[in-house]
Amino acid sequence: METRGRRSIEFGAAWFIGGLLVAVVTFGQARGDGVYFVVWVPMFYGVHRIVSGFQLVRKSRELS
């Protein structure tokens, strides 16, 4: 269970960082009045996976 939790944390961090990178890169390319994207869904999904991963790790440690 702890391994699943750690993988969930890593996977969530990857999703969050990926969404953040898309937002930063498109904002940098917008230069003033241009259009940029803030990709909320991957970032929210990443946060969800990180939180659920920490819960799994905590539960695993409580059981042992």
N, CA, C and O of each residue as an XYZ file, in Angstrom:
256
protein
N       0.820     -1.187      0.000
C       0.000      0.000      0.000
C       0.873      1.263      0.000
O       0.540      2.264     -0.635
N       1.990      1.191      0.723
C       2.870      2.359      0.746
C       3.485      2.617     -0.629
O       3.651      3.768     -1.033
N       3.819      1.554     -1.338
C       4.379      1.712     -2.681
C       3.361      2.354     -3.615
O       3.713      3.228     -4.408
N       2.100      1.928     -3.529
C       1.047      2.539     -4.344
C       0.896      4.022     -4.016
O       0.702      4.846     -4.909
N       0.986      4.354     -2.722
C       0.888      5.749     -2.307
C       2.028      6.600     -2.856
O       1.815      7.714     -3.333
N       3.230      6.060     -2.781
C       4.390      6.808     -3.302
C       4.286      7.002     -4.815
O       4.602      8.075     -5.329
N       3.848      5.972     -5.520
C       3.672      6.108     -6.975
C       2.597      7.125     -7.302
O       2.726      7.885     -8.262
N       1.534      7.143     -6.507
C       0.471      8.115     -6.725
C       0.985      9.531     -6.518
O       0.619     10.438     -7.265
N       1.831      9.728     -5.510
C       2.417     11.047     -5.262
C       3.294     11.464     -6.440
O       3.215     12.603     -6.900
N       4.118     10.558     -6.923
C       4.995     10.873     -8.063
C       4.190     11.166     -9.318
O       4.481     12.116    -10.044
N       3.177     10.348     -9.571
C       2.328     10.530    -10.748
C       1.580     11.860    -10.663
O       1.473     12.582    -11.654
N       1.068     12.178     -9.484
C       0.362     13.448     -9.293
C       1.273     14.643     -9.476
O       0.878     15.651    -10.061
N       2.491     14.529     -8.976
C       3.458     15.625     -9.145
C       3.776     15.838    -10.621
O       3.918     16.975    -11.072
N       3.887     14.753    -11.362
C       4.159     14.868    -12.802
C       3.009     15.574    -13.515
O       3.248     16.439    -14.358
N       1.759     15.216    -13.187
C       0.603     15.876    -13.802
C       0.559     17.357    -13.442
O       0.303     18.204    -14.298
N       0.808     17.664    -12.179
C       0.768     19.056    -11.740
C       1.848     19.882    -12.433
O       1.579     20.978    -12.923
N       3.055     19.360    -12.472
C       4.167     20.078    -13.100
C       3.926     20.230    -14.599
O       4.230     21.274    -15.175
N       3.382     19.191    -15.231
C       3.073     19.286    -16.666
C       2.064     20.389    -16.963
O       2.258     21.173    -17.892
N       0.996     20.454    -16.184
C       0.000     21.515    -16.367
C       0.575     22.885    -16.105
O       0.264     23.845    -16.811
N       1.419     22.979    -15.084
C       2.056     24.246    -14.761
C       3.008     24.687    -15.876
O       3.070     25.869    -16.212
N       3.742     23.740    -16.443
C       4.659     24.073    -17.540
C       3.910     24.584    -18.764
O       4.349     25.537    -19.409
N       2.784     23.959    -19.086
C       1.975     24.438    -20.220
C       1.528     25.875    -19.970
O       1.585     26.709    -20.874
N       1.088     26.165    -18.762
C       0.649     27.522    -18.434
C       1.800     28.517    -18.528
O       1.630     29.602    -19.083
N       2.952     28.170    -18.001
C       4.101     29.087    -18.005
C       4.612     29.315    -19.421
O       4.906     30.449    -19.798
N       4.721     28.245    -20.210
C       5.240     28.383    -21.580
C       4.296     29.213    -22.441
O       4.743     30.102    -23.166
N       2.993     28.935    -22.369
C       2.061     29.702    -23.202
C       1.957     31.146    -22.720
O       1.745     32.047    -23.533
N       2.101     31.386    -21.421
C       2.095     32.756    -20.913
C       3.319     33.507    -21.412
O       3.229     34.681    -21.770
N       4.463     32.832    -21.436
C       5.687     33.456    -21.941
C       5.611     33.770    -23.418
O       6.186     34.760    -23.870
N       4.909     32.942    -24.182
C       4.774     33.172    -25.613
C       3.713     34.218    -25.936
O       3.714     34.759    -27.042
N       2.811     34.519    -25.007
C       1.723     35.460    -25.264
C       2.248     36.887    -25.428
O       1.755     37.629    -26.277
N       3.229     37.272    -24.636
C       3.858     38.599    -24.726
C       2.840     39.736    -24.845
O       2.605     40.260    -25.934
N       2.262     40.096    -23.751
C       1.342     41.225    -23.753
C      -0.103     40.811    -23.948
O      -0.721     40.221    -23.062
N      -0.645     41.136    -25.147
C      -2.059     40.897    -25.405
C      -2.349     39.529    -25.995
O      -3.490     39.266    -26.377
N      -1.386     38.669    -26.083
C      -1.586     37.357    -26.677
C      -2.468     36.454    -25.828
O      -2.904     36.826    -24.738
N      -2.714     35.285    -26.340
C      -3.551     34.312    -25.647
C      -2.650     33.281    -24.975
O      -1.679     32.804    -25.562
N      -2.986     32.956    -23.757
C      -2.257     31.900    -23.067
C      -3.263     30.983    -22.367
O      -4.408     31.365    -22.121
N      -2.820     29.789    -22.059
C      -3.696     28.785    -21.459
C      -3.238     28.473    -20.045
O      -2.057     28.241    -19.789
N      -4.191     28.472    -19.146
C      -3.936     27.955    -17.809
C      -4.688     26.638    -17.762
O      -5.919     26.605    -17.783
N      -3.941     25.569    -17.698
C      -4.521     24.236    -17.782
C      -4.809     23.764    -16.353
O      -3.940     23.221    -15.671
N      -6.057     23.990    -15.923
C      -6.428     23.684    -14.546
C      -6.628     22.197    -14.300
O      -6.242     21.690    -13.246
N      -7.221     21.496    -15.246
C      -7.599     20.093    -15.003
C      -6.386     19.220    -14.658
O      -6.442     18.489    -13.669
N      -5.301     19.265    -15.427
C      -4.152     18.441    -15.031
C      -3.578     18.835    -13.668
O      -3.112     17.977    -12.919
N      -3.610     20.120    -13.350
C      -3.084     20.552    -12.060
C      -3.985     20.072    -10.919
O      -3.484     19.598     -9.899
N      -5.303     20.187    -11.078
C      -6.224     19.684    -10.055
C      -6.113     18.173     -9.913
O      -6.136     17.651     -8.798
N      -5.993     17.468    -11.033
C      -5.841     16.019    -10.987
C      -4.547     15.647    -10.267
O      -4.516     14.697     -9.484
N      -3.494     16.391    -10.531
C      -2.224     16.144     -9.859
C      -2.327     16.343     -8.362
O      -1.802     15.541     -7.590
N      -3.000     17.408     -7.945
C      -3.180     17.654     -6.513
C      -4.003     16.529     -5.890
O      -3.697     16.067     -4.791
N      -5.038     16.092     -6.588
C      -5.873     14.983     -6.092
C      -5.037     13.724     -5.898
O      -5.145     13.055     -4.870
N      -4.204     13.403     -6.884
C      -3.367     12.199     -6.777
C      -2.340     12.323     -5.652
O      -2.062     11.347     -4.955
N      -1.782     13.507     -5.474
C      -0.805     13.722     -4.409
C      -1.464     13.526     -3.041
O      -0.916     12.842     -2.177
N      -2.635     14.128     -2.849
C      -3.337     14.015     -1.571
C      -3.727     12.563     -1.300
O      -3.528     12.060     -0.195
N      -4.284     11.890     -2.315
C      -4.676     10.495     -2.109
C      -3.448      9.606     -1.872
O      -3.534      8.626     -1.132
N      -2.325      9.933     -2.483
C      -1.092      9.196     -2.243
C      -0.604      9.350     -0.813
O      -0.192      8.375     -0.184
N      -0.650     10.581     -0.295
C      -0.264     10.789      1.093
C      -1.195     10.050      2.050
O      -0.751      9.535      3.076
N      -2.475      9.996      1.722
C      -3.419      9.257      2.565
C      -3.100      7.765      2.564
O      -3.167      7.114      3.606
N      -2.754      7.222      1.397
C      -2.384      5.809      1.334
C      -1.123      5.514      2.150
O      -1.055      4.507      2.855
N      -0.139      6.386      2.052
C       1.100      6.192      2.805
C       0.815      6.258      4.303
O       1.320      5.441      5.073
N       0.010      7.228      4.709
C      -0.325      7.373      6.130
C      -1.078      6.146      6.635
O      -0.794      5.643      7.722
N      -2.046      5.662      5.839
C      -2.820      4.486      6.232
C      -1.917      3.260      6.328
O      -2.068      2.445      7.238
N      -0.987      3.129      5.400
C      -0.060      2.012      5.408
C       0.802      2.019      6.677
O       1.043      0.973      7.280
N       1.251      3.188      7.062
C       2.096      3.285      8.257
C       1.293      3.052      9.538
O       1.830      2.545     10.523
N       0.010      3.421      9.526
C      -0.831      3.170     10.701
C      -1.094      1.682     10.869
O      -1.193      1.200     11.997
N      -1.208      0.949      9.775
C      -1.496     -0.481      9.845
C      -0.284     -1.315     10.259
O      -0.431     -2.419     10.784
N       0.911     -0.777     10.019
C       2.107     -1.579     10.346
C       2.626     -1.317     11.730
O       3.621     -1.916     12.139
